[in-house]
Amino acid sequence: MTKKILIILSILAPFITFYLIKFAFKLSDKKIPFLALSLTSLILLILTLVYFRLDNSFLPDTKYTPPKMENGKIKPAENN
């Protein structure tokens, strides 16, 4: 879920920042730098995807054990 949120934020962040700054300073310029915002969004998206690709929190030989019920209590997931 966190990955999906970060990917969506990397796409929308330049646009949200632009409109917040425009609103804060009450800029009346009618031009919207759509190309620059789109390129910035694309660069952030690529950086986010590269980060998730290079994130080595789990090794390939890691064994995942899902959560299970033991003696009426939930035993959390484990990575061995």
Residue pairs with C-beta under 8 A, 6 or more apart in sequence:
3 52
6 48
6 52
7 45
7 48
7 49
10 41
10 44
10 45
10 47
10 48
11 41
11 44
11 45
12 41
13 41
13 44
14 37
14 40
14 41
14 44
15 37
15 41
18 32
18 33
18 37
21 27
22 29
58 64
58 79
62 79
62 80
63 79
63 80
64 77
64 78
64 79
65 77
65 78
65 79
65 80
66 77
67 74
67 75
67 76
67 77
68 74
68 75
69 75
